[in-house]
């Protein structure tokens, strides 16, 4: 169990008293804003992929599209290189997102099958 905040040692100075701490707070605020934007962008991406999943289910298409995934991974790896980001990291991130999308598509397809049988 962690100590109560009042019991924790106070090791940092107020941000205004140290330029490094002020810069740290400014950078952290930027990171917080970027994190929020990432979450909103992921939510929008998943709204689009939900629609793709519904379309695939109606058209009886498979939840996964390996050739599309391969193209997307290479495209993202190139974008990462262009942005000076580790392409392996970008690929791992996209692979994680793709796995979640496929899981959603499989659930949508299963729901569509149950609805058509019922």
Jmol script that loads the backbone (N, CA, C; Angstrom):
load data "model"
ATOM      1  N   UNK A   1       0.847  -1.181   0.000  1.00  0.00           N
ATOM      2  CA  UNK A   1       0.000   0.000   0.000  1.00  0.00           C
ATOM      3  C   UNK A   1       0.888   1.238   0.000  1.00  0.00           C
ATOM      4  N   UNK A   2       0.574   2.227  -0.779  1.00  0.00           N
ATOM      5  CA  UNK A   2       1.408   3.420  -0.857  1.00  0.00           C
ATOM      6  C   UNK A   2       1.041   4.399   0.247  1.00  0.00           C
ATOM      7  N   UNK A   3       1.999   5.205   0.674  1.00  0.00           N
ATOM      8  CA  UNK A   3       1.715   6.158   1.743  1.00  0.00           C
ATOM      9  C   UNK A   3       0.751   7.229   1.277  1.00  0.00           C
ATOM     10  N   UNK A   4       0.064   7.813   2.232  1.00  0.00           N
ATOM     11  CA  UNK A   4      -0.834   8.923   1.928  1.00  0.00           C
ATOM     12  C   UNK A   4      -0.012  10.084   1.387  1.00  0.00           C
ATOM     13  N   UNK A   5      -0.580  10.910   0.518  1.00  0.00           N
ATOM     14  CA  UNK A   5       0.183  12.018  -0.052  1.00  0.00           C
ATOM     15  C   UNK A   5       0.802  12.924   1.007  1.00  0.00           C
ATOM     16  N   UNK A   6       0.126  13.137   2.132  1.00  0.00           N
ATOM     17  CA  UNK A   6       0.661  14.018   3.163  1.00  0.00           C
ATOM     18  C   UNK A   6       1.891  13.422   3.832  1.00  0.00           C
ATOM     19  N   UNK A   7       2.085  12.099   3.745  1.00  0.00           N
ATOM     20  CA  UNK A   7       3.239  11.443   4.342  1.00  0.00           C
ATOM     21  C   UNK A   7       4.416  11.339   3.385  1.00  0.00           C
ATOM     22  N   UNK A   8       4.207  11.701   2.142  1.00  0.00           N
ATOM     23  CA  UNK A   8       5.266  11.561   1.150  1.00  0.00           C
ATOM     24  C   UNK A   8       6.232  12.733   1.272  1.00  0.00           C
ATOM     25  N   UNK A   9       7.532  12.469   1.066  1.00  0.00           N
ATOM     26  CA  UNK A   9       8.504  13.564   1.146  1.00  0.00           C
ATOM     27  C   UNK A   9       8.286  14.553   0.009  1.00  0.00           C
ATOM     28  N   UNK A  10       8.523  15.804   0.313  1.00  0.00           N
ATOM     29  CA  UNK A  10       8.385  16.857  -0.696  1.00  0.00           C
ATOM     30  C   UNK A  10       9.770  17.156  -1.233  1.00  0.00           C
ATOM     31  N   UNK A  11      10.069  16.643  -2.429  1.00  0.00           N
ATOM     32  CA  UNK A  11      11.404  16.803  -2.994  1.00  0.00           C
ATOM     33  C   UNK A  11      11.437  17.785  -4.150  1.00  0.00           C
ATOM     34  N   UNK A  12      10.291  18.168  -4.668  1.00  0.00           N
ATOM     35  CA  UNK A  12      10.314  19.074  -5.815  1.00  0.00           C
ATOM     36  C   UNK A  12      10.000  20.493  -5.372  1.00  0.00           C
ATOM     37  N   UNK A  13      10.589  21.419  -6.104  1.00  0.00           N
ATOM     38  CA  UNK A  13      10.360  22.835  -5.854  1.00  0.00           C
ATOM     39  C   UNK A  13       9.183  23.296  -6.703  1.00  0.00           C
ATOM     40  N   UNK A  14       8.568  24.408  -6.371  1.00  0.00           N
ATOM     41  CA  UNK A  14       7.533  24.949  -7.258  1.00  0.00           C
ATOM     42  C   UNK A  14       8.122  25.193  -8.647  1.00  0.00           C
ATOM     43  N   UNK A  15       7.313  24.972  -9.659  1.00  0.00           N
ATOM     44  CA  UNK A  15       7.791  25.048 -11.042  1.00  0.00           C
ATOM     45  C   UNK A  15       8.433  26.390 -11.366  1.00  0.00           C
ATOM     46  N   UNK A  16       7.920  27.463 -10.816  1.00  0.00           N
ATOM     47  CA  UNK A  16       8.448  28.781 -11.124  1.00  0.00           C
ATOM     48  C   UNK A  16       9.840  29.021 -10.584  1.00  0.00           C
ATOM     49  N   UNK A  17      10.297  28.224  -9.627  1.00  0.00           N
ATOM     50  CA  UNK A  17      11.591  28.476  -8.996  1.00  0.00           C
ATOM     51  C   UNK A  17      12.756  27.842  -9.739  1.00  0.00           C
ATOM     52  N   UNK A  18      12.502  26.956 -10.663  1.00  0.00           N
ATOM     53  CA  UNK A  18      13.578  26.271 -11.373  1.00  0.00           C
ATOM     54  C   UNK A  18      13.202  26.165 -12.847  1.00  0.00           C
ATOM     55  N   UNK A  19      14.009  26.754 -13.732  1.00  0.00           N
ATOM     56  CA  UNK A  19      13.679  26.687 -15.161  1.00  0.00           C
ATOM     57  C   UNK A  19      13.555  25.254 -15.684  1.00  0.00           C
ATOM     58  N   UNK A  20      14.362  24.336 -15.171  1.00  0.00           N
ATOM     59  CA  UNK A  20      14.274  22.946 -15.636  1.00  0.00           C
ATOM     60  C   UNK A  20      12.931  22.339 -15.269  1.00  0.00           C
ATOM     61  N   UNK A  21      12.457  22.622 -14.057  1.00  0.00           N
ATOM     62  CA  UNK A  21      11.157  22.080 -13.644  1.00  0.00           C
ATOM     63  C   UNK A  21      10.022  22.709 -14.436  1.00  0.00           C
ATOM     64  N   UNK A  22      10.142  23.991 -14.728  1.00  0.00           N
ATOM     65  CA  UNK A  22       9.117  24.656 -15.543  1.00  0.00           C
ATOM     66  C   UNK A  22       9.078  24.038 -16.938  1.00  0.00           C
ATOM     67  N   UNK A  23      10.262  23.774 -17.506  1.00  0.00           N
ATOM     68  CA  UNK A  23      10.327  23.146 -18.832  1.00  0.00           C
ATOM     69  C   UNK A  23       9.769  21.731 -18.783  1.00  0.00           C
ATOM     70  N   UNK A  24      10.075  21.006 -17.710  1.00  0.00           N
ATOM     71  CA  UNK A  24       9.545  19.655 -17.534  1.00  0.00           C
ATOM     72  C   UNK A  24       8.018  19.682 -17.502  1.00  0.00           C
ATOM     73  N   UNK A  25       7.451  20.616 -16.768  1.00  0.00           N
ATOM     74  CA  UNK A  25       5.984  20.729 -16.717  1.00  0.00           C
ATOM     75  C   UNK A  25       5.410  21.070 -18.085  1.00  0.00           C
ATOM     76  N   UNK A  26       6.085  21.962 -18.816  1.00  0.00           N
ATOM     77  CA  UNK A  26       5.613  22.341 -20.152  1.00  0.00           C
ATOM     78  C   UNK A  26       5.640  21.127 -21.081  1.00  0.00           C
ATOM     79  N   UNK A  27       6.730  20.382 -21.045  1.00  0.00           N
ATOM     80  CA  UNK A  27       6.842  19.193 -21.894  1.00  0.00           C
ATOM     81  C   UNK A  27       5.807  18.141 -21.514  1.00  0.00           C
ATOM     82  N   UNK A  28       5.612  17.946 -20.226  1.00  0.00           N
ATOM     83  CA  UNK A  28       4.611  16.967 -19.780  1.00  0.00           C
ATOM     84  C   UNK A  28       3.207  17.380 -20.190  1.00  0.00           C
ATOM     85  N   UNK A  29       2.923  18.672 -20.168  1.00  0.00           N
ATOM     86  CA  UNK A  29       1.608  19.141 -20.619  1.00  0.00           C
ATOM     87  C   UNK A  29       1.431  18.837 -22.108  1.00  0.00           C
ATOM     88  N   UNK A  30       2.499  19.016 -22.889  1.00  0.00           N
ATOM     89  CA  UNK A  30       2.432  18.674 -24.316  1.00  0.00           C
ATOM     90  C   UNK A  30       2.189  17.185 -24.502  1.00  0.00           C
ATOM     91  N   UNK A  31       2.899  16.365 -23.727  1.00  0.00           N
ATOM     92  CA  UNK A  31       2.713  14.914 -23.806  1.00  0.00           C
ATOM     93  C   UNK A  31       1.280  14.543 -23.460  1.00  0.00           C
ATOM     94  N   UNK A  32       0.732  15.161 -22.419  1.00  0.00           N
ATOM     95  CA  UNK A  32      -0.653  14.882 -22.029  1.00  0.00           C
ATOM     96  C   UNK A  32      -1.619  15.218 -23.161  1.00  0.00           C
ATOM     97  N   UNK A  33      -1.388  16.342 -23.830  1.00  0.00           N
ATOM     98  CA  UNK A  33      -2.251  16.730 -24.953  1.00  0.00           C
ATOM     99  C   UNK A  33      -2.119  15.754 -26.120  1.00  0.00           C
ATOM    100  N   UNK A  34      -0.902  15.330 -26.402  1.00  0.00           N
ATOM    101  CA  UNK A  34      -0.683  14.365 -27.484  1.00  0.00           C
ATOM    102  C   UNK A  34      -1.348  13.035 -27.147  1.00  0.00           C
ATOM    103  N   UNK A  35      -1.219  12.592 -25.887  1.00  0.00           N
ATOM    104  CA  UNK A  35      -1.873  11.347 -25.468  1.00  0.00           C
ATOM    105  C   UNK A  35      -3.385  11.433 -25.658  1.00  0.00           C
ATOM    106  N   UNK A  36      -3.965  12.568 -25.298  1.00  0.00           N
ATOM    107  CA  UNK A  36      -5.411  12.746 -25.475  1.00  0.00           C
ATOM    108  C   UNK A  36      -5.773  12.687 -26.962  1.00  0.00           C
ATOM    109  N   UNK A  37      -4.965  13.332 -27.796  1.00  0.00           N
ATOM    110  CA  UNK A  37      -5.225  13.300 -29.239  1.00  0.00           C
ATOM    111  C   UNK A  37      -5.116  11.873 -29.779  1.00  0.00           C
ATOM    112  N   UNK A  38      -4.122  11.116 -29.307  1.00  0.00           N
ATOM    113  CA  UNK A  38      -3.981   9.717 -29.735  1.00  0.00           C
ATOM    114  C   UNK A  38      -5.228   8.909 -29.398  1.00  0.00           C
ATOM    115  N   UNK A  39      -5.746   9.093 -28.200  1.00  0.00           N
ATOM    116  CA  UNK A  39      -6.945   8.357 -27.787  1.00  0.00           C
ATOM    117  C   UNK A  39      -8.122   8.714 -28.687  1.00  0.00           C
ATOM    118  N   UNK A  40      -8.289   9.998 -28.972  1.00  0.00           N
ATOM    119  CA  UNK A  40      -9.394  10.418 -29.841  1.00  0.00           C
ATOM    120  C   UNK A  40      -9.212   9.890 -31.265  1.00  0.00           C
ATOM    121  N   UNK A  41      -7.988   9.885 -31.755  1.00  0.00           N
ATOM    122  CA  UNK A  41      -7.722   9.350 -33.091  1.00  0.00           C
ATOM    123  C   UNK A  41      -7.976   7.842 -33.133  1.00  0.00           C
ATOM    124  N   UNK A  42      -7.560   7.126 -32.091  1.00  0.00           N
ATOM    125  CA  UNK A  42      -7.832   5.684 -32.046  1.00  0.00           C
ATOM    126  C   UNK A  42      -9.333   5.415 -31.995  1.00  0.00           C
ATOM    127  N   UNK A  43     -10.058   6.223 -31.228  1.00  0.00           N
ATOM    128  CA  UNK A  43     -11.514   6.046 -31.155  1.00  0.00           C
ATOM    129  C   UNK A  43     -12.138   6.247 -32.533  1.00  0.00           C
ATOM    130  N   UNK A  44     -11.694   7.265 -33.254  1.00  0.00           N
ATOM    131  CA  UNK A  44     -12.218   7.514 -34.601  1.00  0.00           C
ATOM    132  C   UNK A  44     -11.844   6.365 -35.539  1.00  0.00           C
ATOM    133  N   UNK A  45     -10.620   5.870 -35.421  1.00  0.00           N
ATOM    134  CA  UNK A  45     -10.187   4.741 -36.250  1.00  0.00           C
ATOM    135  C   UNK A  45     -11.070   3.526 -35.980  1.00  0.00           C
ATOM    136  N   UNK A  46     -11.355   3.257 -34.711  1.00  0.00           N
ATOM    137  CA  UNK A  46     -12.175   2.095 -34.384  1.00  0.00           C
ATOM    138  C   UNK A  46     -13.625   2.282 -34.819  1.00  0.00           C
ATOM    139  N   UNK A  47     -14.116   3.520 -34.844  1.00  0.00           N
ATOM    140  CA  UNK A  47     -15.462   3.742 -35.395  1.00  0.00           C
ATOM    141  C   UNK A  47     -15.480   3.344 -36.875  1.00  0.00           C
ATOM    142  N   UNK A  48     -14.444   3.724 -37.598  1.00  0.00           N
ATOM    143  CA  UNK A  48     -14.359   3.352 -39.024  1.00  0.00           C
ATOM    144  C   UNK A  48     -14.226   1.846 -39.194  1.00  0.00           C
ATOM    145  N   UNK A  49     -13.381   1.215 -38.383  1.00  0.00           N
ATOM    146  CA  UNK A  49     -13.193  -0.225 -38.546  1.00  0.00           C
ATOM    147  C   UNK A  49     -14.431  -1.006 -38.119  1.00  0.00           C
ATOM    148  N   UNK A  50     -15.234  -0.450 -37.222  1.00  0.00           N
ATOM    149  CA  UNK A  50     -16.502  -1.104 -36.881  1.00  0.00           C
ATOM    150  C   UNK A  50     -17.408  -1.136 -38.109  1.00  0.00           C
ATOM    151  N   UNK A  51     -17.430  -0.041 -38.847  1.00  0.00           N
ATOM    152  CA  UNK A  51     -18.230   0.004 -40.073  1.00  0.00           C
ATOM    153  C   UNK A  51     -17.694  -0.990 -41.102  1.00  0.00           C
ATOM    154  N   UNK A  52     -16.369  -1.081 -41.204  1.00  0.00           N
ATOM    155  CA  UNK A  52     -15.763  -2.074 -42.103  1.00  0.00           C
ATOM    156  C   UNK A  52     -16.198  -3.473 -41.682  1.00  0.00           C
ATOM    157  N   UNK A  53     -16.170  -3.743 -40.386  1.00  0.00           N
ATOM    158  CA  UNK A  53     -16.574  -5.061 -39.884  1.00  0.00           C
ATOM    159  C   UNK A  53     -18.021  -5.383 -40.215  1.00  0.00           C
ATOM    160  N   UNK A  54     -18.898  -4.395 -40.093  1.00  0.00           N
ATOM    161  CA  UNK A  54     -20.311  -4.612 -40.432  1.00  0.00           C
ATOM    162  C   UNK A  54     -20.473  -4.896 -41.926  1.00  0.00           C
ATOM    163  N   UNK A  55     -19.753  -4.131 -42.740  1.00  0.00           N
ATOM    164  CA  UNK A  55     -19.805  -4.339 -44.190  1.00  0.00           C
ATOM    165  C   UNK A  55     -19.291  -5.730 -44.553  1.00  0.00           C
ATOM    166  N   UNK A  56     -18.172  -6.131 -43.946  1.00  0.00           N
ATOM    167  CA  UNK A  56     -17.628  -7.467 -44.215  1.00  0.00           C
ATOM    168  C   UNK A  56     -18.620  -8.551 -43.805  1.00  0.00           C
ATOM    169  N   UNK A  57     -19.269  -8.370 -42.669  1.00  0.00           N
ATOM    170  CA  UNK A  57     -20.229  -9.375 -42.203  1.00  0.00           C
ATOM    171  C   UNK A  57     -21.399  -9.484 -43.177  1.00  0.00           C
ATOM    172  N   UNK A  58     -21.922  -8.331 -43.646  1.00  0.00           N
ATOM    173  CA  UNK A  58     -23.040  -8.356 -44.600  1.00  0.00           C
ATOM    174  C   UNK A  58     -22.635  -9.018 -45.914  1.00  0.00           C
ATOM    175  N   UNK A  59     -21.386  -8.797 -46.324  1.00  0.00           N
ATOM    176  CA  UNK A  59     -20.903  -9.335 -47.602  1.00  0.00           C
ATOM    177  C   UNK A  59     -20.275 -10.717 -47.448  1.00  0.00           C
ATOM    178  N   UNK A  60     -20.322 -11.250 -46.236  1.00  0.00           N
ATOM    179  CA  UNK A  60     -19.737 -12.570 -45.943  1.00  0.00           C
ATOM    180  C   UNK A  60     -18.249 -12.630 -46.301  1.00  0.00           C
ATOM    181  N   UNK A  61     -17.547 -11.545 -45.986  1.00  0.00           N
ATOM    182  CA  UNK A  61     -16.101 -11.488 -46.197  1.00  0.00           C
ATOM    183  C   UNK A  61     -15.392 -11.878 -44.901  1.00  0.00           C
ATOM    184  N   UNK A  62     -14.189 -12.408 -44.986  1.00  0.00           N
ATOM    185  CA  UNK A  62     -13.475 -12.812 -43.768  1.00  0.00           C
ATOM    186  C   UNK A  62     -13.087 -11.598 -42.921  1.00  0.00           C
ATOM    187  N   UNK A  63     -13.015 -11.772 -41.597  1.00  0.00           N
ATOM    188  CA  UNK A  63     -12.652 -10.657 -40.714  1.00  0.00           C
ATOM    189  C   UNK A  63     -11.250 -10.111 -40.979  1.00  0.00           C
ATOM    190  N   UNK A  64     -10.320 -10.973 -41.359  1.00  0.00           N
ATOM    191  CA  UNK A  64      -8.939 -10.543 -41.596  1.00  0.00           C
ATOM    192  C   UNK A  64      -8.667 -10.444 -43.090  1.00  0.00           C
ATOM    193  N   UNK A  65      -7.784  -9.527 -43.441  1.00  0.00           N
ATOM    194  CA  UNK A  65      -7.352  -9.352 -44.831  1.00  0.00           C
ATOM    195  C   UNK A  65      -5.827  -9.254 -44.812  1.00  0.00           C
ATOM    196  N   UNK A  66      -5.137 -10.401 -44.826  1.00  0.00           N
ATOM    197  CA  UNK A  66      -3.678 -10.398 -44.676  1.00  0.00           C
ATOM    198  C   UNK A  66      -2.934  -9.525 -45.688  1.00  0.00           C
ATOM    199  N   UNK A  67      -3.402  -9.464 -46.929  1.00  0.00           N
ATOM    200  CA  UNK A  67      -2.682  -8.638 -47.908  1.00  0.00           C
ATOM    201  C   UNK A  67      -2.817  -7.155 -47.559  1.00  0.00           C
ATOM    202  N   UNK A  68      -3.993  -6.738 -47.124  1.00  0.00           N
ATOM    203  CA  UNK A  68      -4.186  -5.349 -46.675  1.00  0.00           C
ATOM    204  C   UNK A  68      -3.316  -5.066 -45.458  1.00  0.00           C
ATOM    205  N   UNK A  69      -3.281  -5.998 -44.515  1.00  0.00           N
ATOM    206  CA  UNK A  69      -2.482  -5.807 -43.303  1.00  0.00           C
ATOM    207  C   UNK A  69      -1.005  -5.657 -43.650  1.00  0.00           C
ATOM    208  N   UNK A  70      -0.518  -6.480 -44.575  1.00  0.00           N
ATOM    209  CA  UNK A  70       0.886  -6.396 -45.000  1.00  0.00           C
ATOM    210  C   UNK A  70       1.180  -5.040 -45.620  1.00  0.00           C
ATOM    211  N   UNK A  71       0.270  -4.572 -46.491  1.00  0.00           N
ATOM    212  CA  UNK A  71       0.454  -3.244 -47.111  1.00  0.00           C
ATOM    213  C   UNK A  71       0.442  -2.141 -46.058  1.00  0.00           C
ATOM    214  N   UNK A  72      -0.478  -2.243 -45.108  1.00  0.00           N
ATOM    215  CA  UNK A  72      -0.566  -1.234 -44.052  1.00  0.00           C
ATOM    216  C   UNK A  72       0.698  -1.205 -43.201  1.00  0.00           C
ATOM    217  N   UNK A  73       1.196  -2.379 -42.859  1.00  0.00           N
ATOM    218  CA  UNK A  73       2.405  -2.435 -42.033  1.00  0.00           C
ATOM    219  C   UNK A  73       3.574  -1.788 -42.770  1.00  0.00           C
ATOM    220  N   UNK A  74       3.750  -2.105 -44.044  1.00  0.00           N
ATOM    221  CA  UNK A  74       4.858  -1.497 -44.792  1.00  0.00           C
ATOM    222  C   UNK A  74       4.666   0.010 -44.927  1.00  0.00           C
ATOM    223  N   UNK A  75       3.439   0.440 -45.166  1.00  0.00           N
ATOM    224  CA  UNK A  75       3.163   1.884 -45.266  1.00  0.00           C
ATOM    225  C   UNK A  75       3.497   2.584 -43.954  1.00  0.00           C
ATOM    226  N   UNK A  76       3.080   1.985 -42.825  1.00  0.00           N
ATOM    227  CA  UNK A  76       3.354   2.584 -41.514  1.00  0.00           C
ATOM    228  C   UNK A  76       4.840   2.549 -41.186  1.00  0.00           C
ATOM    229  N   UNK A  77       5.524   1.495 -41.588  1.00  0.00           N
ATOM    230  CA  UNK A  77       6.982   1.436 -41.365  1.00  0.00           C
ATOM    231  C   UNK A  77       7.671   2.583 -42.119  1.00  0.00           C
ATOM    232  N   UNK A  78       7.219   2.847 -43.359  1.00  0.00           N
ATOM    233  CA  UNK A  78       7.817   3.947 -44.121  1.00  0.00           C
ATOM    234  C   UNK A  78       7.483   5.291 -43.481  1.00  0.00           C
ATOM    235  N   UNK A  79       6.244   5.469 -43.067  1.00  0.00           N
ATOM    236  CA  UNK A  79       5.876   6.706 -42.372  1.00  0.00           C
ATOM    237  C   UNK A  79       6.722   6.891 -41.116  1.00  0.00           C
ATOM    238  N   UNK A  80       6.952   5.807 -40.394  1.00  0.00           N
ATOM    239  CA  UNK A  80       7.778   5.880 -39.185  1.00  0.00           C
ATOM    240  C   UNK A  80       9.204   6.306 -39.546  1.00  0.00           C
ATOM    241  N   UNK A  81       9.763   5.692 -40.575  1.00  0.00           N
ATOM    242  CA  UNK A  81      11.122   6.084 -40.998  1.00  0.00           C
ATOM    243  C   UNK A  81      11.154   7.568 -41.362  1.00  0.00           C
ATOM    244  N   UNK A  82      10.157   8.016 -42.112  1.00  0.00           N
ATOM    245  CA  UNK A  82      10.100   9.426 -42.516  1.00  0.00           C
ATOM    246  C   UNK A  82       9.988  10.358 -41.309  1.00  0.00           C
ATOM    247  N   UNK A  83       9.340   9.880 -40.252  1.00  0.00           N
ATOM    248  CA  UNK A  83       9.140  10.685 -39.039  1.00  0.00           C
ATOM    249  C   UNK A  83      10.241  10.467 -38.002  1.00  0.00           C
ATOM    250  N   UNK A  84      11.262   9.703 -38.370  1.00  0.00           N
ATOM    251  CA  UNK A  84      12.372   9.387 -37.453  1.00  0.00           C
ATOM    252  C   UNK A  84      11.884   8.652 -36.206  1.00  0.00           C
ATOM    253  N   UNK A  85      10.949   7.738 -36.430  1.00  0.00           N
ATOM    254  CA  UNK A  85      10.428   6.869 -35.380  1.00  0.00           C
ATOM    255  C   UNK A  85      10.868   5.447 -35.712  1.00  0.00           C
ATOM    256  N   UNK A  86      11.143   4.667 -34.713  1.00  0.00           N
ATOM    257  CA  UNK A  86      11.584   3.286 -34.917  1.00  0.00           C
ATOM    258  C   UNK A  86      10.504   2.510 -35.678  1.00  0.00           C
ATOM    259  N   UNK A  87      10.795   2.035 -36.898  1.00  0.00           N
ATOM    260  CA  UNK A  87       9.793   1.299 -37.677  1.00  0.00           C
ATOM    261  C   UNK A  87       9.333   0.016 -36.997  1.00  0.00           C
ATOM    262  N   UNK A  88      10.212  -0.618 -36.232  1.00  0.00           N
ATOM    263  CA  UNK A  88       9.809  -1.832 -35.509  1.00  0.00           C
ATOM    264  C   UNK A  88       8.748  -1.508 -34.464  1.00  0.00           C
ATOM    265  N   UNK A  89       8.929  -0.377 -33.781  1.00  0.00           N
ATOM    266  CA  UNK A  89       7.923   0.058 -32.809  1.00  0.00           C
ATOM    267  C   UNK A  89       6.598   0.330 -33.517  1.00  0.00           C
ATOM    268  N   UNK A  90       6.648   1.037 -34.637  1.00  0.00           N
ATOM    269  CA  UNK A  90       5.425   1.349 -35.386  1.00  0.00           C
ATOM    270  C   UNK A  90       4.728   0.070 -35.821  1.00  0.00           C
ATOM    271  N   UNK A  91       5.508  -0.914 -36.267  1.00  0.00           N
ATOM    272  CA  UNK A  91       4.916  -2.184 -36.687  1.00  0.00           C
ATOM    273  C   UNK A  91       4.260  -2.904 -35.514  1.00  0.00           C
ATOM    274  N   UNK A  92       4.921  -2.930 -34.372  1.00  0.00           N
ATOM    275  CA  UNK A  92       4.342  -3.582 -33.190  1.00  0.00           C
ATOM    276  C   UNK A  92       3.046  -2.893 -32.774  1.00  0.00           C
ATOM    277  N   UNK A  93       3.054  -1.566 -32.822  1.00  0.00           N
ATOM    278  CA  UNK A  93       1.857  -0.808 -32.457  1.00  0.00           C
ATOM    279  C   UNK A  93       0.716  -1.137 -33.415  1.00  0.00           C
ATOM    280  N   UNK A  94       1.000  -1.109 -34.718  1.00  0.00           N
ATOM    281  CA  UNK A  94      -0.042  -1.401 -35.704  1.00  0.00           C
ATOM    282  C   UNK A  94      -0.516  -2.842 -35.587  1.00  0.00           C
ATOM    283  N   UNK A  95       0.397  -3.768 -35.341  1.00  0.00           N
ATOM    284  CA  UNK A  95       0.004  -5.176 -35.189  1.00  0.00           C
ATOM    285  C   UNK A  95      -0.953  -5.332 -34.014  1.00  0.00           C
ATOM    286  N   UNK A  96      -0.696  -4.613 -32.933  1.00  0.00           N
ATOM    287  CA  UNK A  96      -1.591  -4.647 -31.776  1.00  0.00           C
ATOM    288  C   UNK A  96      -2.976  -4.119 -32.159  1.00  0.00           C
ATOM    289  N   UNK A  97      -3.008  -3.005 -32.864  1.00  0.00           N
ATOM    290  CA  UNK A  97      -4.280  -2.412 -33.293  1.00  0.00           C
ATOM    291  C   UNK A  97      -5.007  -3.366 -34.242  1.00  0.00           C
ATOM    292  N   UNK A  98      -4.287  -3.944 -35.190  1.00  0.00           N
ATOM    293  CA  UNK A  98      -4.906  -4.861 -36.155  1.00  0.00           C
ATOM    294  C   UNK A  98      -5.507  -6.067 -35.446  1.00  0.00           C
ATOM    295  N   UNK A  99      -4.791  -6.620 -34.465  1.00  0.00           N
ATOM    296  CA  UNK A  99      -5.341  -7.770 -33.720  1.00  0.00           C
ATOM    297  C   UNK A  99      -6.662  -7.401 -33.054  1.00  0.00           C
ATOM    298  N   UNK A 100      -6.733  -6.212 -32.492  1.00  0.00           N
ATOM    299  CA  UNK A 100      -7.969  -5.774 -31.844  1.00  0.00           C
ATOM    300  C   UNK A 100      -9.075  -5.571 -32.875  1.00  0.00           C
ATOM    301  N   UNK A 101      -8.751  -5.001 -34.018  1.00  0.00           N
ATOM    302  CA  UNK A 101      -9.738  -4.805 -35.089  1.00  0.00           C
ATOM    303  C   UNK A 101     -10.284  -6.155 -35.550  1.00  0.00           C
ATOM    304  N   UNK A 102      -9.401  -7.126 -35.766  1.00  0.00           N
ATOM    305  CA  UNK A 102      -9.844  -8.453 -36.209  1.00  0.00           C
ATOM    306  C   UNK A 102     -10.745  -9.085 -35.158  1.00  0.00           C
ATOM    307  N   UNK A 103     -10.387  -8.911 -33.893  1.00  0.00           N
ATOM    308  CA  UNK A 103     -11.233  -9.440 -32.815  1.00  0.00           C
ATOM    309  C   UNK A 103     -12.637  -8.824 -32.895  1.00  0.00           C
ATOM    310  N   UNK A 104     -12.698  -7.518 -33.127  1.00  0.00           N
ATOM    311  CA  UNK A 104     -14.001  -6.847 -33.279  1.00  0.00           C
ATOM    312  C   UNK A 104     -14.742  -7.386 -34.497  1.00  0.00           C
ATOM    313  N   UNK A 105     -14.033  -7.547 -35.611  1.00  0.00           N
ATOM    314  CA  UNK A 105     -14.673  -8.043 -36.835  1.00  0.00           C
ATOM    315  C   UNK A 105     -15.203  -9.457 -36.640  1.00  0.00           C
ATOM    316  N   UNK A 106     -14.465 -10.290 -35.930  1.00  0.00           N
ATOM    317  CA  UNK A 106     -14.940 -11.648 -35.653  1.00  0.00           C
ATOM    318  C   UNK A 106     -16.211 -11.615 -34.808  1.00  0.00           C
ATOM    319  N   UNK A 107     -16.260 -10.718 -33.830  1.00  0.00           N
ATOM    320  CA  UNK A 107     -17.457 -10.601 -32.992  1.00  0.00           C
ATOM    321  C   UNK A 107     -18.646 -10.100 -33.811  1.00  0.00           C
ATOM    322  N   UNK A 108     -18.417  -9.132 -34.677  1.00  0.00           N
ATOM    323  CA  UNK A 108     -19.494  -8.615 -35.537  1.00  0.00           C
ATOM    324  C   UNK A 108     -20.002  -9.724 -36.454  1.00  0.00           C
ATOM    325  N   UNK A 109     -19.083 -10.500 -37.040  1.00  0.00           N
ATOM    326  CA  UNK A 109     -19.478 -11.597 -37.936  1.00  0.00           C
ATOM    327  C   UNK A 109     -20.273 -12.651 -37.174  1.00  0.00           C
ATOM    328  N   UNK A 110     -19.845 -12.974 -35.959  1.00  0.00           N
ATOM    329  CA  UNK A 110     -20.564 -13.968 -35.150  1.00  0.00           C
ATOM    330  C   UNK A 110     -21.963 -13.465 -34.813  1.00  0.00           C
ATOM    331  N   UNK A 111     -22.079 -12.182 -34.467  1.00  0.00           N
ATOM    332  CA  UNK A 111     -23.400 -11.605 -34.183  1.00  0.00           C
ATOM    333  C   UNK A 111     -24.291 -11.662 -35.419  1.00  0.00           C
ATOM    334  N   UNK A 112     -23.730 -11.366 -36.584  1.00  0.00           N
ATOM    335  CA  UNK A 112     -24.509 -11.394 -37.829  1.00  0.00           C
ATOM    336  C   UNK A 112     -24.976 -12.811 -38.142  1.00  0.00           C
ATOM    337  N   UNK A 113     -24.109 -13.792 -37.912  1.00  0.00           N
ATOM    338  CA  UNK A 113     -24.504 -15.196 -38.150  1.00  0.00           C
ATOM    339  C   UNK A 113     -25.639 -15.596 -37.211  1.00  0.00           C
ATOM    340  N   UNK A 114     -25.515 -15.233 -35.943  1.00  0.00           N
ATOM    341  CA  UNK A 114     -26.577 -15.571 -34.977  1.00  0.00           C
ATOM    342  C   UNK A 114     -27.891 -14.904 -35.360  1.00  0.00           C
ATOM    343  N   UNK A 115     -27.821 -13.658 -35.805  1.00  0.00           N
ATOM    344  CA  UNK A 115     -29.040 -12.939 -36.194  1.00  0.00           C
ATOM    345  C   UNK A 115     -29.695 -13.586 -37.411  1.00  0.00           C
ATOM    346  N   UNK A 116     -28.892 -14.060 -38.350  1.00  0.00           N
ATOM    347  CA  UNK A 116     -29.478 -14.671 -39.550  1.00  0.00           C
ATOM    348  C   UNK A 116     -30.024 -16.067 -39.271  1.00  0.00           C
ATOM    349  N   UNK A 117     -29.493 -16.726 -38.246  1.00  0.00           N
ATOM    350  CA  UNK A 117     -29.981 -18.063 -37.887  1.00  0.00           C
ATOM    351  C   UNK A 117     -31.237 -17.991 -37.025  1.00  0.00           C
ATOM    352  N   UNK A 118     -31.352 -16.891 -36.277  1.00  0.00           N
ATOM    353  CA  UNK A 118     -32.435 -16.786 -35.297  1.00  0.00           C
ATOM    354  C   UNK A 118     -33.694 -16.309 -35.865  1.00  0.00           C
TER     355      UNK A 118
END
end "model"
wireframe off; spacefill off
backbone 0.3
color backbone group
